[in-house]
Amino acid sequence: MDRRAFLRSAVAAGLSSATVPSLAAQFAALTEVNTSIEAVTGNRTEIEIERAAVEELSASLRGNLLMPGNAAYEKARKVLNSGIDKHPAFVVQPTGATDVRKAVTFARERDMLLAVKCGGHSYAGKSTCNGGMQLDLSTLRHARVDTARRIAHVAGGSLLGELDRESMAVGLVTTAGTVSHTGVGGLTTAGGFGRVGRRFGLALDNLRSVDVVTADGQLRHASADENPDLFWAVRGGGGNFGVVTNFEFQLHPMQRTVVGGDILFPVSMLREVYEIWREYGAVASNDLYCDVYTGSLMEGADAIVGFHVCWSGPENKAEKVLAPLRSLGEPILDSVKAWDYVDLQRSADNTEPRNDASYMKAGFINDVPDSLIDAIENGIEPRDRRAIFLYCQHSGGIIGQVGATDTAFAHRKSLANMFLIVQWPNEDEAAGHINYIKNYWRSLEHATDGYYTVDTSTESREVRHANYQVNFPRLMELKKRYDPTNLFRLNANINPAAG
């Protein structure tokens, strides 16, 4: 029943008894039970929000508003890193841009802490929060391909697998990460690496336009011709400028079959593997994506080192292209084969942590000095109940041919995105594992030049701001214009109060 109708019927019931105390008692019953919801502001100040206001928001939505105690709330609040366990005051699941506008307006008017969740991949748990509103975009998903124009229209809460599946069905592709259940929003607004990124550029380089709900609750279309400053900022400024409800991507013709897989060696060959990659990775064809990584599993198995490759050029040239990587001798595993591209994109889905806690540090590297190889080799400490992965995700190619100021993403000269991850069972004490990875990272950090904003834990304001490099002054100006109260702060945040 509508709340106002319920109130009217309660009043009518009270009047029919012809006694004022009865009427007062019924109003007391309505107002004294669960009259407010405990929440926090963006600055973590405790506030109370009238339940009636939340009910009114819920009634205005086509989507869902989920409160604690609801099974759907428990599912929505969780993120991929199971070491993150936060409890929003409530969760909004929009079905369209209008719902997003209503939720953003509600949060802004109450200065309420706001978290935006797409795929939930943030290692630092930025897509959930304690005591704020979580805007869960999992109900805002679809991908539609315009074959004639070679354009994909992708809803803001979509996962990358939906984009790959729909575009490759008609022989088209764009850069879309390496794990299919990654959210399109977080990946694209921060940069967007992937197996065809060296050939076609970052995901954000392939954006034609976006629709964004900004902090004032307005829905703005942004492209090279309309709101071009906002379009520039969204491409690399992450979630600082609003909630993207629709992405329009440029697509490219590509055959479905690619050649990919892993070539693994014992960790005793770490130096040889990284030296080959250092020489070859910088000069390889743009059609070759080649990561280098080392790591060990939680069960205490021997550490390994190797390459992960994807060759999207002519299949008959793959053997020659991959020959330098195989020149080190007999690997312990060579899984390289012809793949359906969509299947290869999904092949790492189950390697993402779901039942274990994890922590990450990350940074871009522009080269691979001997001192970095030394530090990688010296830092690996395989042991039971701890998994370690050090991964250098291949950059360069077309990515490096875009100017540092052409988009808000400034890290164009990088050879790779290097990230260091530790995983451990949830029941273990986290501090020992986190301290290990922080100490290990200190030995690697000298070789880095900024970091990928979707990968790393929260840093100081000064570090975050410096990470935007030459683009920071313009980003600060636009943050003050589009989000002066810093409503969108759970990200690699540009704090408008700091400049």
For each residue, the residues with C-beta under 8 A, 3 or more apart:
1: 5 6 9
2: 5 6 59
3: 6 7 52 55 56 59
4: 7 8
5: 1 2 8 9
6: 1 2 3 9 10
7: 3 4 10 11 30
8: 4 5 11 12
9: 1 5 6 12 13
10: 6 7 13 14 26 27 30
11: 7 8 14 15 23 26
12: 8 9 15 16
13: 9 10 16 17 26
14: 10 11 17 22 23 24 25 26 27
15: 11 12 18 23
16: 12 13
17: 13 14 22 23
18: 15
19: 22 23
20: 23 24
21: 24 25
22: 14 17 19 25 26
23: 11 14 15 17 19 20 26 27
24: 14 20 21 27 28
25: 14 21 22 28 29
26: 10 11 13 14 22 23 29 30
27: 10 14 23 24 30 31
28: 24 25 31 32
29: 25 26 32 33
30: 7 10 26 27 33
31: 27 28 35
32: 28 29 35
33: 29 30
34: 51
35: 31 32 50 51
36: 48 49 50 51
37: 48 49 50 51 54 89 90
38: 46 47 48 89 131
39: 46 47 48 49 89 110 112 113 131 132 133
40: 44 45 46 47 89 112 113 130 131 132
41: 44 45 47 110 111 112 113
42: 111 112 113 114 132 485 486 487 489
43: 111
44: 40 41 113 131
45: 40 41
46: 38 39 40 131
47: 38 39 40 41 110 111 112
48: 36 37 38 39
49: 36 37 39 53 54 89 110 112
50: 35 36 37 53 54
51: 34 35 36 37 54 55
52: 3 55 56
53: 49 50 56 57 106
54: 37 49 50 51 57 58 65 90
55: 3 51 52 58 59
56: 3 52 53 59 60
57: 53 54 60 61 65 92 102 103 106
58: 54 55 61 65
59: 2 3 55 56
60: 56 57 102
61: 57 58 64 65 92 94 95 99 102 103
62: 94 95 96 98 99
63: 92 93 94 95 96 99 139
64: 61 72 91 92 93 139
65: 54 57 58 61 90 91 92 93
66: 70 72 73 76 90 91 92 93
67: 70 73 90
68: 73 87 89 90
69: 73
70: 66 67 73 74
71: 74 75
72: 64 66 75 76 91 93
73: 66 67 68 69 70 76 77 90 91
74: 70 71 77 78
75: 71 72 78
76: 66 72 73 91 93 117 134 136 138
77: 73 74 86 87 88 91 128 134
78: 74 75 82 120 128
79: 84 117 120 121 122 125 127 128
80: 119 120 121 122 352 353 354
81: 84 122 123 125 353 357 358
82: 78 85 353 354 355 356 357 426
83: 356 357 358 359 426 430
84: 79 81 124 125 128
85: 82
86: 77 125 128 129 130
87: 68 77 130 131
88: 77 91 115 128 129 130 131 132 133 134
89: 37 38 39 40 49 68 112 131 132 133
90: 37 54 65 66 67 68 73 133 134
91: 64 65 66 72 73 76 77 88 133 134 135 136
92: 57 61 63 64 65 66 99 103 133 134 135 136
93: 63 64 65 66 72 76 136 137 138 139
94: 61 62 63 97 98 99 100 103 135 137 139 140
95: 61 62 63 99 139 140
96: 62 63 99 100 140 245
97: 94 100 101 211 213 219 245 246
98: 62 94 101 102
99: 61 62 63 92 94 95 96 102 103
100: 94 96 97 103 104 135 140 156 213 243 245
101: 97 98 104 105 213 217 218 219
102: 57 60 61 98 99 105 106 217
103: 57 61 92 94 99 100 106 107 133 135
104: 100 101 107 108 114 135 213 214 215 217 242 243 487
105: 101 102 108 109 217
106: 53 57 102 103 109 110 112 133
107: 103 104 110 112 113 114 132 133 487
108: 104 105 111 112 215 216 217 485 487
109: 105 106
110: 39 41 47 49 106 107
111: 41 42 43 47 108 485
112: 39 40 41 42 47 49 89 106 107 108 132 133
113: 39 40 41 42 44 107 129 131 132 133 489 490
114: 42 104 107 129 132 133 135 487 488 489 490
115: 88 126 127 128 129 132 133 134 135 490
116: 127 134 135 137 185 239 243 488 490
117: 76 79 120 127 128 134 135 136 137 138 183
118: 127 137 138 156 157 158 183 184 185 186
119: 80 159 160 181 182 183 184 185 186 187
120: 78 79 80 117 127 128 183
121: 79 80 127 179 181 182 183 186 187 352 454
122: 79 80 81 125 126 127 186 454
123: 81 358 359 360 421 455 456 457
124: 84 360 456 457 458
125: 79 81 84 86 122 128
126: 115 122 239 458 490 491
127: 79 115 116 117 118 120 121 122 134 186 490
128: 77 78 79 84 86 88 115 117 120 125 134
129: 86 88 113 114 115 132 133 134 490
130: 40 86 87 88
131: 38 39 40 44 46 87 88 89 113
132: 39 40 42 88 89 107 112 113 114 115 129
133: 39 88 89 90 91 92 103 106 107 112 113 114 115 129
134: 76 77 88 90 91 92 115 116 117 127 128 129
135: 91 92 94 100 103 104 114 115 116 117 243
136: 76 91 92 93 117 139 157
137: 93 94 116 117 118 140 141 156 157 183 185 243
138: 76 93 117 118 141 157
139: 63 64 93 94 95 136 157
140: 94 95 96 100 137 155 156 157 158 245
141: 137 138 155 157 158 159 162
142: 154 155 158 162
143: 152 153 154 155 158 162 163 165 166 167
144: 152 153 154 166
145: 151 152 153 166 167 169 170 172 251
146: 149 150 151 152 153
147: 150 170 172
148:
149: 146
150: 146 147 172 250 251 252 253
151: 145 146 208 248 249 250 251
152: 143 144 145 146 163 166 167 172 174 247 248 249 251
153: 143 144 145 146 246 247 248
154: 142 143 144 158 162 163 184 246 247 248 249
155: 140 141 142 143 158 245 246
156: 100 118 137 140 184 185 211 243 244 245 246 247
157: 118 136 137 138 139 140 141 183 184 185
158: 118 140 141 142 143 154 155 162 163 183 184
159: 119 141 162 180 181 182 183 184
160: 119 163 164 176 177 179 180 181 182 183 184 187 345
161: 164 165 180 181 342 345 346
162: 141 142 143 154 158 159 165 166
163: 143 152 154 158 160 166 167 174 176 184 249
164: 160 161 167 168 173 176 180 341 342 345
165: 143 161 162 168 169 342
166: 143 144 145 152 162 163 169 170
167: 143 145 152 163 164 170 172 173 174 251
168: 164 165 171 172 173 254 256 341 342
169: 145 165 166
170: 145 147 166 167
171: 168 253 254 255 256
172: 145 147 150 152 167 168 251 252 253 254
173: 164 167 168 176 196 200 251 252 253 254 341
174: 152 163 167 196 200 203 206 249 250 251 252
175: 192 193 194 195 196 197 200 201 202 203 205 206
176: 160 163 164 173 184 187 192 194 203 345
177: 160 180 182 187 192 193 194 203 345
178: 193 194 195 345 348 393
179: 121 160 182 345 348 349 352
180: 159 160 161 164 177 345 346 349
181: 119 121 159 160 161 349 352
182: 119 121 159 160 177 179 186 187
183: 117 118 119 120 121 137 157 158 159 160 186 187
184: 118 119 154 156 157 158 159 160 163 176 187 188 203 247
185: 116 118 119 137 156 157 188 189 239 243 244 247
186: 118 119 121 122 127 182 183 189 190 238 239 454
187: 119 121 160 176 177 182 183 184 190 191 192 203 454
188: 184 185 191 192 203 204 207 244 247
189: 185 186 204 234 235 236 237 238 239 244
190: 186 187 204 236 238 409 452 453 454 492
191: 187 188 202 203 204 236 409 411 452 453 454
192: 175 176 177 187 188 197 202 203 204 205
193: 175 177 178 197 202 203 393 395 399 417 452
194: 175 176 177 178 197 203 289
195: 175 178 258 260 289 310 312 341 344 345
196: 173 174 175 199 200 254 289 310 312
197: 175 192 193 194 200 201 202 203 289 395 397 398 399
198: 284 286 287 288 289 394 395 396 397 398 399
199: 196 286 287 289 312 397 398
200: 173 174 175 196 197 205 206 252 398
201: 175 197 205 206 398 399 402
202: 175 191 192 193 197 205 206 399 402 409
203: 174 175 176 177 184 187 188 191 192 193 194 197 206 207 249
204: 188 189 190 191 192 207 234 235 236 407 409
205: 175 192 200 201 202 235 398 399 402 407
206: 174 175 200 201 202 203 249 250 251
207: 188 203 204 210 231 234 235 247 248 249 250
208: 151 223 248 249 250
209: 221 222 223 226 231 248
210: 207 221 222 223 231 234 244 246 247 248
211: 97 156 219 220 221 222 244 245 246
212: 219 220 222 230 234 241 242 243 244 245
213: 97 100 101 104 217 218 219 220 242 243 245
214: 104 217 218 220 230 241 242 482 483
215: 104 108 242 482 483 484 485 487 488
216: 108 482
217: 101 102 104 105 108 213 214
218: 101 213 214
219: 97 101 211 212 213 245
220: 211 212 213 214 227 230 242
221: 209 210 211 226 227
222: 209 210 211 212 226 227 228 230 231 234
223: 208 209 210 226 227 228 231 248
224: 228 231
225: 228
226: 209 221 222 223 231
227: 220 221 222 223 230 231
228: 222 223 224 225 231 232
229: 232 233 478
230: 212 214 220 222 227 233 234 241 478 482
231: 207 209 210 222 223 224 226 227 228 234 235
232: 228 229 235 407 408 474 478
233: 229 230 236 237 240 241 408 474 475 478 479 482
234: 189 204 207 210 212 222 230 231 237 241 242 244 408
235: 189 204 205 207 231 232 407 408 409
236: 189 190 191 204 233 407 408 409 410 468 471
237: 189 233 234 240 241 408 468 475 478 479 494
238: 186 189 190 453 454 491 492
239: 116 126 185 186 189 242 243 488 490 491
240: 233 237 475 479 483 488 491 492 493 494
241: 212 214 230 233 234 237 478 479 482 483 488
242: 104 212 213 214 215 220 234 239 482 483 488
243: 100 104 116 135 137 156 185 212 213 239 488
244: 156 185 188 189 210 211 212 234 247
245: 96 97 100 140 155 156 211 212 213 219
246: 97 153 154 155 156 210 211
247: 152 153 154 156 184 185 188 207 210 244
248: 151 152 153 154 207 208 209 210 223
249: 151 152 154 163 174 203 206 207 208
250: 150 151 174 206 207 208
251: 145 150 151 152 167 172 173 174 206
252: 150 172 173 174 200
253: 150 171 172 173
254: 168 171 172 173 196 312 341
255: 171 258 312
256: 168 171 340 341 342
257: 315 338 339 340 341
258: 195 255 310 311 312 338 339 341 344
259: 309 310 311 315 318 322 336 337 338 339
260: 195 308 309 310 311 336 337 339 344
261: 308 309 334 335 336 337 339
262: 306 307 308 309 333 334 335 336
263: 306 307 309 322 325 326 331 333 334 335 336
264: 304 305 306 331 332 333 334
265: 269 272 273 304 305 306 328 329 331 332
266: 269 302 304 305 332
267: 270 294 296 302 303 304 305 380
268:
269: 265 266 272 273 305 328
270: 267 273 274 294 305 373 376 377 380
271: 274 275 373 377
272: 265 269 275 276 328
273: 265 269 270 276 277 292 294 305 306 307 328
274: 270 271 277 278 292 305 368 373 376
275: 271 272 278 279 373
276: 272 273 279 280 324 325 327 328
277: 273 274 280 281 290 292 307 325 368 392
278: 274 275 281 282 367 368 373
279: 275 276 282 283 324
280: 276 277 283 284 290 324 325
281: 277 278 284 290 292 394 396 415 416
282: 278 279 367 396 415
283: 279 280
284: 198 280 281 288 290 321
285: 288 313 321
286: 198 199 397 398
287: 198 199 311 312 313 321
288: 198 284 285 309 310 311 313 321
289: 194 195 196 197 198 199 309 310 311 312 394
290: 277 280 281 284 307 308 309 325 394
291: 307 308 309 391 392 393 394 416
292: 273 274 277 281 305 306 307 391 392 416
293: 305 306 307 308 389 390 391 392
294: 267 270 273 303 304 305 306 376 380 389 390
295: 303 304 380 387 388 389 390 391
296: 267 300 301 302 303 304 380 382 387 388
297: 300 301 387
298: 356 384 385 386 387 423 424 425
299: 384
300: 296 297 382 383 384
301: 296 297 382
302: 266 267 296 382
303: 267 294 295 296 380 382 388
304: 264 265 266 267 294 295 296 332
305: 264 265 266 267 269 270 273 274 292 293 294
306: 262 263 264 265 273 292 293 294 331 333
307: 262 263 273 277 290 291 292 293 325
308: 260 261 262 290 291 293
309: 259 260 261 262 263 288 289 290 291 322 325 336
310: 195 196 258 259 260 288 289 344
311: 258 259 260 287 288 289 315 317 318 321 322
312: 195 196 199 254 255 258 287 289 341
313: 285 287 288 317 318 321
314: 317 318
315: 257 259 311 318 338
316:
317: 311 313 314 320 321
318: 259 311 313 314 315 321 322 336
319: 322 323
320: 317 323
321: 284 285 287 288 311 313 317 318
322: 259 263 309 311 318 319 325 326 336
323: 319 320 326 327
324: 276 279 280 327
325: 263 276 277 280 290 307 309 322 328
326: 263 322 323 331 334
327: 276 323 324
328: 265 269 272 273 276 325 331
329: 265
330:
331: 263 264 265 306 326 328 334
332: 264 265 266 304
333: 262 263 264 306
334: 261 262 263 264 326 331
335: 261 262 263
336: 259 260 261 262 263 309 318 322
337: 259 260 261
338: 257 258 259 315
339: 257 258 259 260 261 343 344 347
340: 256 257 343 344
341: 164 168 173 195 254 256 257 258 312 344 345
342: 161 164 165 168 256 345 346
343: 339 340 346 347
344: 195 258 260 310 339 340 341 347
345: 160 161 164 176 177 178 179 180 195 341 342
346: 161 180 342 343 349
347: 339 343 344
348: 178 179 351 352
349: 179 180 181 346 352
350:
351: 348
352: 80 121 179 181 348 349
353: 80 81 82 356 357 358 423
354: 80 82
355: 82 426
356: 82 83 298 353 387 423 424 425 426
357: 81 82 83 353 423 424 425 426 428 430 433
358: 81 83 123 353 421 422 423 424
359: 83 123 421 422 430 433 434 437 457
360: 123 124 419 420 421 422 437 455 456 457
361: 419 420 437 438 441 456 457
362: 417 418 419 420 451 452 455 456
363: 417 418 419 444 445 447 448 449 450 451 452 456
364: 395 411 414 416 417 418 448 449 450 451 452
365: 368 372 392 414 415 416 418 447 448 449
366: 413 414 415 449
367: 278 282 415 447
368: 274 277 278 365 372 373 392 415 447
369: 372 373 447
370: 373 374
371: 374 375 446 447
372: 365 368 369 375 376 444 446 447
373: 270 271 274 275 278 368 369 370 376 377
374: 370 371 377 378
375: 371 372 378 379 443 444 447
376: 270 274 294 372 373 379 380 390 444
377: 270 271 373 374 380
378: 374 375 443
379: 375 376 390 440 443 444
380: 267 270 294 295 296 303 376 377 388 390
381: 388 436
382: 296 300 301 302 303 386 388
383: 300 386
384: 298 299 300
385: 298 424 425 428
386: 298 382 383 422 423 424 433 436
387: 295 296 297 298 356 421 422 423 424
388: 295 296 303 380 381 382 420 421 422 437
389: 293 294 295 419 420 421 423
390: 293 294 295 376 379 380 418 419 420 421
391: 291 292 293 295 418 419 420 421
392: 277 291 292 293 365 368 415 416 417 418
393: 178 193 291 416 417 418 419
394: 198 281 289 290 291 415 416
395: 193 197 198 364 399 400 414 415 416 417
396: 198 281 282 399 400 414 415 416
397: 197 198 199 286 400 401
398: 197 198 199 200 201 205 286 401 402
399: 193 197 198 201 202 205 395 396 402 412 414
400: 395 396 397 412 413 414
401: 397 398 412
402: 201 202 205 398 399 406 407 412
403: 406 412
404: 410 411 412 413 469 470 471
405: 410 470 471
406: 402 403
407: 204 205 232 235 236 402
408: 232 233 234 235 236 237 468 471 474 475
409: 190 191 202 204 235 236 412 471
410: 236 404 405 450 468 469 470 471
411: 191 364 404 414 449 450 452 469
412: 399 400 401 402 403 404 409
413: 366 400 404 449
414: 364 365 366 395 396 399 400 411 417 449
415: 281 282 365 366 367 368 392 394 395 396
416: 281 291 292 364 365 392 393 394 395 396
417: 193 362 363 364 392 393 395 414 452 455
418: 362 363 364 365 390 391 392 393 444 447 448
419: 360 361 362 363 389 390 391 393 452 455
420: 360 361 362 388 389 390 391 437 440 441 444
421: 123 358 359 360 387 388 389 390 391 437
422: 358 359 360 386 387 388 433 434 436 437
423: 298 353 356 357 358 386 387 389
424: 298 356 357 358 385 386 387 428 430 433
425: 298 356 357 385 428
426: 82 83 355 356 357
427:
428: 357 385 424 425 432 433
429: 432
430: 83 357 359 424 433 434
431: 434 435
432: 428 429 435 436
433: 357 359 386 422 424 428 430 436 437
434: 359 422 430 431 437 438
435: 431 432 438 439
436: 381 386 422 432 433 439 440
437: 359 360 361 388 420 421 422 433 434 440 441
438: 361 434 435 441 442
439: 435 436 442 443
440: 379 420 436 437 443 444
441: 361 420 437 438 444 445
442: 438 439 445
443: 375 378 379 439 440 446
444: 363 372 375 376 379 418 420 440 441 447 448
445: 363 441 442 448
446: 371 372 443
447: 363 365 367 368 369 371 372 375 418 444
448: 363 364 365 418 444 445 451
449: 363 364 365 366 411 413 414
450: 363 364 410 411 466 467 469
451: 362 363 364 448 455 456 459 467
452: 190 191 193 362 363 364 411 417 419 455 456
453: 190 191 238 456 467 491 492
454: 121 122 186 187 190 191 238 492
455: 123 360 362 417 419 451 452
456: 123 124 360 361 362 363 451 452 453 459 492
457: 123 124 359 360 361
458: 124 126
459: 451 456 463 464 467
460: 463 464
461: 464 465 493 495 498
462: 465 466
463: 459 460 466 467
464: 459 460 461 467 468 492 493 494
465: 461 462 468 472 476 494 495 498 499
466: 450 462 463 469 472
467: 450 451 453 459 463 464 492
468: 236 237 408 410 464 465 471 472 475 494
469: 404 410 411 450 466 472
470: 404 405 410
471: 236 404 405 408 409 410 468 474 475
472: 465 466 468 469 475 476 494
473: 476 477
474: 232 233 408 471 477 478
475: 233 237 240 408 468 471 472 478 479 494
476: 465 472 473 479 480 494 496 498 499
477: 473 474 480 481
478: 229 230 232 233 237 241 474 475 481 482
479: 233 237 240 241 475 476 482 483 484 486 494 495 496
480: 476 477 483 484 496
481: 477 478 484
482: 214 215 216 230 233 241 242 478 479
483: 214 215 240 241 242 479 480 486 487 488 496
484: 215 479 480 481 496
485: 42 108 111 215 496
486: 42 479 483 489 493 495 496 497
487: 42 104 107 108 114 215 483
488: 114 116 215 239 240 241 242 243 483 491 493
489: 42 113 114 486 493 495
490: 113 114 115 116 126 127 129 239 493
491: 126 238 239 240 453 488
492: 190 238 240 453 454 456 464 467
493: 240 461 464 486 488 489 490
494: 237 240 464 465 468 472 475 476 479
495: 461 465 479 486 489 498 499
496: 476 479 480 483 484 485 486 499
497: 486
498: 461 465 476 495
499: 465 476 495 496
